[in-house]
Amino acid sequence: MDFKVMLTTFGMIFLAELGDKTQLATFAFAAESKTRLAVFLGAAGALILTSLLAVVFGSAVSRLIPANYIKIGAGALFVLLGLWMLLYPGAR
């Protein structure tokens, strides 16, 4: 196992998720629920499943498209979505 990749992935995902809508939704569920363990297990299970899907699809796509193009495409999409949110705030 490549621990450098694992720790880098952990750090980037951890920082990206802080204050994320997923964390805020989990916060709200925990505030309403008396069974916080169920909230934790539900949230953790959902994050594990979405991460599994990302790894499976990322692996499949990387066989068809070089990693450089995937990174460039993801970065461009991120910038475009950011611009869209700035130019059209509150648009539905």
C-alpha positions in Angstrom: 0.0 0.0 0.0 1.2 3.5 -0.9 0.9 5.4 2.4 1.9 8.7 0.8 -1.0 8.4 -1.6 -3.3 7.4 1.3 -2.3 10.2 3.5 -2.5 12.8 0.7 -5.9 11.6 -0.2 -7.1 11.6 3.4 -5.8 15.2 3.9 -7.3 16.6 0.7 -10.7 14.9 1.3 -10.8 15.9 5.0 -10.0 19.5 4.2 -12.5 19.6 1.3 -15.3 18.1 3.5 -14.9 20.6 6.4 -17.9 22.9 6.3 -19.3 21.1 3.3 -23.0 20.7 2.9 -22.6 17.0 3.7 -21.1 17.9 7.1 -23.8 20.5 7.7 -26.5 18.0 6.9 -25.0 15.5 9.2 -24.7 18.2 11.9 -28.4 18.9 11.5 -29.4 15.2 11.6 -27.4 14.7 14.8 -28.9 17.8 16.4 -32.4 16.4 15.8 -31.8 12.8 16.6 -31.4 11.0 19.9 -29.6 8.1 18.2 -26.4 9.8 17.2 -24.7 6.5 16.5 -27.3 5.8 13.8 -26.6 9.3 12.2 -22.8 8.6 12.3 -23.2 5.1 10.8 -25.5 6.4 8.1 -23.3 9.3 7.2 -20.1 7.2 7.3 -21.8 4.5 5.1 -22.9 7.1 2.6 -19.4 8.6 2.4 -17.8 5.2 2.0 -20.2 4.3 -0.8 -19.7 7.5 -2.7 -16.0 7.1 -2.3 -16.2 3.5 -3.6 -18.1 4.7 -6.6 -15.6 7.5 -7.3 -12.7 5.0 -7.2 -14.4 2.4 -9.4 -15.5 5.0 -12.0 -12.2 6.9 -11.8 -10.3 3.7 -12.4 -12.5 2.8 -15.4 -12.3 6.2 -16.9 -8.5 6.3 -16.4 -8.3 3.3 -18.7 -9.9 5.3 -21.5 -8.6 8.8 -20.9 -5.1 9.8 -19.7 -4.9 11.2 -16.1 -3.6 14.6 -17.3 -6.8 15.1 -19.3 -9.0 14.0 -16.4 -7.2 16.5 -14.1 -7.5 19.3 -16.6 -11.2 18.5 -17.3 -12.0 18.3 -13.6 -10.2 21.7 -13.0 -12.0 23.3 -15.9 -15.4 22.0 -14.7 -14.6 23.3 -11.2 -13.7 26.8 -12.5 -16.8 26.9 -14.8 -19.2 25.9 -12.0 -17.6 28.5 -9.8 -18.0 31.2 -12.4 -21.6 30.1 -13.0 -22.3 30.4 -9.3 -20.7 33.9 -9.2 -22.6 35.2 -12.3 -26.0 33.6 -11.6 -26.4 33.5 -7.8 -29.7 32.1 -6.7 -30.6 30.9 -10.2 -32.6 27.7 -10.3 
